[in-house]
Amino acid sequence: MDKVNLTATSTFGLEAVVKRELKNLGFEKQTVTDGAIEFEAKISDIPKLNINLRAADRVLLVMGKFKAYSFEELFENTKKLPWGDILPIDAHFTVTGKSVRSTLYSVPDCQSIVEKAIVEKLKQKYKINWFEKSGAVYKIQVAILKDTVTLTIDTSGAALHKRGYRENQVAAPLKETMAAAMIDLSFWNPERLLLDPCCGSGTIPIEAAMAAKNIAPGLERKFVSEDWGLIEPIYWKNARKEAFSAIKTEVMPKITASDIDPRAIEIAKINAENAGVDDVIDFAVKPFDSIKINEHYGVCISNPPYAERMGVLEEVEQLYRDMGRLFRTDKTWSVYIITSHEGFERLYGKRADKKRKLFNGNVKIDYYQYFGERPPKKQ
Ligand SMILES: C[S@@+](CC[C@H](N)C(=O)[O-])C[C@H]1O[C@@H](n2cnc3c(N)ncnc32)[C@H](O)[C@@H]1O
């Protein structure tokens, strides 16, 4: 089993970002559905994907896809799949499930039928009747959408936003994958100043610095499929080696990050140090209304409070007004703000050039994008 189908999952609205990342990693042919991008790869590509994808949530190994309208069909079609090629005799496997607009709607029943079918298949292969499940972890998912069943095994383990650098966080931290996507969707590049004036635990500036220096997000963490016998350790070693040598140590982006809360800045500094990018981020304790911009063509990317989750509404609204007032003083600045406050544009005082609907956890948010003048082309 060398060629496999994989799915990179993403937050709703970020599919295009993950699609582009996959293309850059060499996976051109993709099928995109809501929150999932499926593509063909080799088993040995699993390390490279987990280590390098910045905006994806997980990488799943697709075991099979079929229609099922009855439990019998679910059982028989699951049993036909090559589980014995992936799961060793001691595999510690669990089955979770979800069902949307399908005849088979009872998720607990579907889970237990899939589990029974897998056990039957493994009994045939290993010629035993009892499985200890004492070995490596395999998280199997049965997902049924409009009667199409997709069976996958998670290769990532902890979700990919868990890079390992964020030991501490503030009250409403942004997912690292979302911060990475916000940067990818902006026109920021390391030659322009990046400002996050409400940086909290530092996720946006840290992700920006890592992207600029091409530090792979998964370089410092482990993935569940490393414990499977399926992927030779040499592939993990090589993928890490390759990622290390791709780091652009010479790139020194200019990043400024501030927050009104001294504790947030303390945390952000530690996180930046953990991520190895503290040398390119200037952190400061500063309320927004004392910020001055004295450089052209800067880019502000920020996740200010929404009031839904933190902050008092009047203060939050004043902050949005202050933002509009400051950035209107220099037409060369580009501003990218994520918030769930539907009155943001009115308070900021200008309609966004572009708006993108996203989700931060379960909160519906908009990514407001104001494009400043382009920097002059270098001679
Ligand atoms: C949603 S949190 C940012 C979370 C951050 N993106 C992270 O991942 O940790 C909003 C931050 O804005 C800060 N803040 C609120 N009002 C502010 C103001 N007037 N000036 C500067 N920072 C402010 C809060 O202290 C908080 O850390």
The ligand as a Tripos MOL2 file, in Angstrom:
@<TRIPOS>MOLECULE
LIG
   27    29     1     0     0
SMALL
NO_CHARGES

@<TRIPOS>ATOM
      1 C1         -8.8860   38.4260   21.1690 C.3       1 LIG1
      2 S1         -7.5180   38.8880   22.1040 S.3       1 LIG1
      3 C2         -6.1480   38.6010   21.0380 C.3       1 LIG1
      4 C3         -5.7340   37.1800   21.0760 C.3       1 LIG1
      5 C4         -4.4800   36.9040   20.2880 C.3       1 LIG1
      6 N1         -4.6980   36.9760   18.8820 N.3       1 LIG1
      7 C5         -3.9490   35.5440   20.7100 C.2       1 LIG1
      8 O1         -3.9170   34.6370   19.8770 O.co2     1 LIG1
      9 O2         -3.6070   35.3580   21.8670 O.co2     1 LIG1
     10 C6         -7.5990   40.6290   22.1210 C.3       1 LIG1
     11 C7         -6.4600   41.3210   22.8430 C.3       1 LIG1
     12 O3         -6.6590   42.7270   22.7070 O.3       1 LIG1
     13 C8         -6.1660   43.3590   23.8610 C.3       1 LIG1
     14 N2         -6.7810   44.7100   23.9530 N.ar      1 LIG1
     15 C9         -8.0390   45.0430   24.3100 C.ar      1 LIG1
     16 N3         -8.2130   46.3750   24.2460 N.ar      1 LIG1
     17 C10        -7.0430   46.9100   23.8430 C.ar      1 LIG1
     18 C11        -6.5950   48.2480   23.5870 C.ar      1 LIG1
     19 N4         -7.3890   49.2780   23.7440 N.pl3     1 LIG1
     20 N5         -5.3150   48.4100   23.1880 N.ar      1 LIG1
     21 C12        -4.4920   47.3590   23.0180 C.ar      1 LIG1
     22 N6         -4.8480   46.0850   23.2630 N.ar      1 LIG1
     23 C13        -6.1080   45.8480   23.6550 C.ar      1 LIG1
     24 C14        -6.5530   42.4050   24.9900 C.3       1 LIG1
     25 O4         -5.7370   42.6010   26.1220 O.3       1 LIG1
     26 C15        -6.3750   41.0380   24.3190 C.3       1 LIG1
     27 O5         -5.1260   40.4820   24.6320 O.3       1 LIG1
@<TRIPOS>BOND
     1     1     2 1
     2     2     3 1
     3     2    10 1
     4     3     4 1
     5     4     5 1
     6     5     6 1
     7     5     7 1
     8     7     8 2
     9     7     9 1
    10    10    11 1
    11    11    12 1
    12    11    26 1
    13    12    13 1
    14    13    14 1
    15    13    24 1
    16    14    15 ar
    17    14    23 ar
    18    15    16 ar
    19    16    17 ar
    20    17    18 ar
    21    17    23 ar
    22    18    19 1
    23    18    20 ar
    24    20    21 ar
    25    21    22 ar
    26    22    23 ar
    27    24    25 1
    28    24    26 1
    29    26    27 1
@<TRIPOS>SUBSTRUCTURE
     1 LIG1         1 GROUP 0 **** ****
